């Protein structure tokens, strides 16, 4: 297991991660650090733990909103796919009808 030091709001934290995941962990820490630094000036005299908790809650809220938007987009995509399938069925039926008409005309 790898260990590295991340910084959040100018404070170092030593954390562990799976080998090979160091860069990913650092990028996650940068996201948290950016959010905490963004809210710190308006948060008043919160302790470091509460400040990080507030940042995590804000990020969790954003994740929840993104999940809801993704679910909506997936639902709309499924509906569009079903609409295309219905359109395909109509085109196939029209082609079959046209083929039958042509065959009937050819038999005359």
N, C-alpha and C positions, 0 to 999 in steps of 0.2 A: 504494500500500500504506500502510495506516495504522500508526502506531506509538503505543504507549501504555505506561505504566508500571504494572506490577502489583506487589503486595507479597505476599511469602510469608515468614511468620515475622518480620515487621517489617523485611524487607530488600527494597529496590526492585529490580525487574528490568524493563528496557526490552525489549519484544517487538514484533514486527510481526504484522499480520494483514490479511486482505482488508478492503477498505473495506466498512463496514456490519456487520462482525462484532465490533466493539469490545465491545458489551454482552455478547455471548455469551462472548467471551474473558475478560472481567472476571468473569462468573459462574463460569466454569471455575476461574479463579484463586482465587476465594473458596472453592471446594470443596477445592482443594489446600491453601490456607492453613489452613483449618479442620482438615484431617486432620493436617497437619504440627504445628500448635499442640497438637493432642490428644496426639500421640505424643512431642513434644519433652521434656516433663518426665521421661518414663520412658526416654528414649533415651540418657541420659548425655551424655558429652562428644563426641558425633558432630560432625563438621564439617557445615557448611550443605549441602554437596552430598550427603553421605551421608544426612542427615536428609530432604532432599527426595526422594532415591532411595527411602528406606524408605517415605515417604508414598505415592509413586507405585506402589511394589510392592503396598502394602496396597490402594490403589484399584484396581489391575489385578486383584488377587485378587477383590475385590468384583464387578468387571465380569464376570470369568469365572464366578463363582457365579450371577450374574443371567442370563448367557447360557445356562447349563445349565438353570436353572429355566424360562426362557422356552422353550427347546427342549422340555422336558418338558411344559409347558403346551400348546404347539402340537401335540405328538403326541397328547395327551389330547383336544384339540379336534378333531383329524382323526378320531380314533377315535369320538368322539361324533357327528360329522357322518356317518360311515359307518353308525353305528347308526341314525341318523334316516333315512338313505336306505333301509336294509333295512326299517325300520318302514313307510316310505312304500310300498315295494314290496308289503308284506304287506297294507296297507290297500287298495291298488289291486286286488290279487288278490281280496280279500274282497268289494269292491264289484262287481267283474266277476262273481264267482260268484253274488252276490245278484241282480245284473241278469239273469243267465242263468236263474236259478231263477224269477224273476218272469216273464220272457218265456215260459218253458216252461209255467208255470201259466196264463198268459194265452191260450196256444194251445189249451188243453184245452177 
